[in-house]
Amino acid sequence: MEMSLEQMKNTRKTEIKKGGLRTMPFIISNETFEKLASIGLHANMINYLRKEYHLDVATGVTILFLWGAVSNFTPIIGAFLSDSHLGRFRVIALGTITTLLGMFVLWLTAIIPQARPPQCDIEKVGQNCVPANLGQLVLLLFSFFLMSVGAGGIRPCSMAFGADQLDRPENPKNGRVLQSFFNWYYASVGVSVMISVTVIVYLQEKRGWIVGFGVPAALMLLSTVLFFSGSSLYVRVNANKNLFAGFAHVVAAAWKNRHLALPPENFDGWYYLKGSNLVRPTDKLSFLNKACIIKNPEKDLTPEGLALDPWSLSTVKQVEELKAILKVIPIWSTGIFIAAIVSQHSVYLTLANTTDRNLTPHFKIPPGSFVVFSILTMFLWVALYDRAVVPLVSSLTKRRRRGLSFKQRMGIGLAIACVATVAAAAVESKRRRLAVVYGETMSWVWLLPQYCLTGLAEAFNAIGQIEFYYSQFPKTMTSIAIALFALGMGFGNLIAALIVRIVNEWSGNERAGKAEWVSNDPNKGHYDYYYWVLTALGLVNLVYYLVCSWAYGPCEERKVWDFEVGEGEGLEVELGKSKGENGKEEECLTKSKESSSIVFNAA
């Protein structure tokens, strides 16, 4: 026993010597370069598909939507493998290598002439360009697939892995250290996004695709070398959690006990672990409460008071964790459509190609760099909201550091998304009229409103979504918040691809000489009609959100979640209904002062 205790002490000393700030360059550079490469490639990829693979706009945009969807679905798998099986280090390592391979394969498509169809100017009228064959397309799509799989390993684990290196519960300044890490982490990611949509896109436009794809691949190689160089310094947390198995247990137990009648309010036969704060389930989604009813203590429990069969009896805590997810699903579903709006940059880029993009007599803005205006708007609003809007709203509503509620921000974001598509439709109608009727080219400045409004809508809705999920889940499930948001983005890309295909199938008629609305030639198509379709769908989604928000009700109901050792420090847990400074019930309060700041900077 003494030997075992001594080994434990030595292990703890070894862990303390690992981690720390010295590991940050290895970890942060990993996701920074992955973001720089992937976003830089995606921002201008529609031009590569058009010019080198001779794809029509609708097909190219659909491929990019699907690529974005897969890249947002794979982090769910990565998070599951990390928490339940492999651990964060292994998942990041596999993701890093896979991403590097994907970029290398994409680089080869630019280097090897046989990997692409013969050179041809598809924009030139009368050109009959040879389309890409099946083998060429498979190689290209294989590179996209590898990068999506790699993103699934890096994106959900990198931030948490970095926090593992700095998390020292015994340190009284631990919370401040972690908050600084999150701030710098997301600042570095923001910088990488800005560089990717400017420098990388510029290299692709001016130096060609070999250089434009080679630089991201070289940066990813550097990132891989750096990440593995710090292997001996990392703190590695073992995979020991599996929420998904607990959810399955609840569903199975509720189904097995479906014949039971719900007990009265004063029932004391609920199953909960000794010392748990959750001793009875809530009334919402009460059909799941049957999973934690003890039918016969002698047959259902061991002498230690544990469930003999977890598939027949779950704890109250497990039931409430599953309820937390199920309750937010309707509101989560309203974010899918705004994800489809945000992912319209490939369509916007096609129209940017038709404008006068001269910033100076000697410099023309690359069309793939226009997305920087959305990003700048989002960053500026985040800073303005934190420093000016929150104090102003707080003083008007007498709520301490509240600002707008999470659900209010989500609704405002959905409304602004509709305004963004209206602006896009109006600008495209003007551009098309100038080009077709007067033979004039519209200035790029007219595109700024739709880009800026899209960024503002994302700032409102995305940050509101993440903070809302954080406020409604226990701390042990906060990773699910990021997973839900990524999943919504993935479905949004799929919906966007589906809309483009349906619109073109319905609007185009070659026999009658009717061009598709999302046409290769914007002057023959009607992109403005396409944007009006998006606007109509956005308004329907906004009404749906208002209904879901009303059905969800106020967020004053706060459960006392069970925390792991050390997790409860600094948390403000409300019992029952929370009262604000003005005595009124406040909506959707965060559980932690830290969490609000971290999520705000994270988004």
Buried (B, 14 or more C-beta within 10 A) or exposed (E): EEEEEEEEEEEEEEEEEBBEEEBBBBBBBBBBBBBBBBBBBBBBBBBBBBBBBBBBBBBBBBBBBBBBBBBBBBBBBBBBBBBBEBBBBBBBBBBBBBBBBBBBBBBBBBEEEEBBBEEBEBEEEEEEBEBBEEEBBEBBEBBBBBBBBBBBBBBBBBBBBBBBBBBBEEEEEBBEBBBEBBBBBBEBBBEBBBBBBBBBBBBBBEEEBEBBBBBBBBBBBEBBEBBBEBEEBBBBBEBEBEBEEBBBBBBBBBEBBEEEEEBEEEEEEBBBBEEBBBEBBBEBBEEBBBBBBBEEEEEBBEEEEBBEEBBBBBBBBBBBBBBBBEBBEBBBBBBBBBBBBBBBBBBBBBBBBBBEBEEEEEEBBBBBBBBBBBBBBBBBBBEEBBEEEBEEBBEEBEBEEBBBBBBBBBBBBBBBBBBBBBBBBBBBBEBBEBBEEEEEEBBBEBBBBBBBBBBBBBBBBBBBBBBBBBBBBBBBBBBBBBBBBBBBBBBBBBBBBEBBBEBBEEBBEEEEEEBBBBBBEBEEBBBBBBBBBBBEBBBEBBEBBBEBBEEBEEBBBBBBBBBEEEBEEEBEBBEEEBEBEEEEEBBBBBBBBBBBBBBBBBB
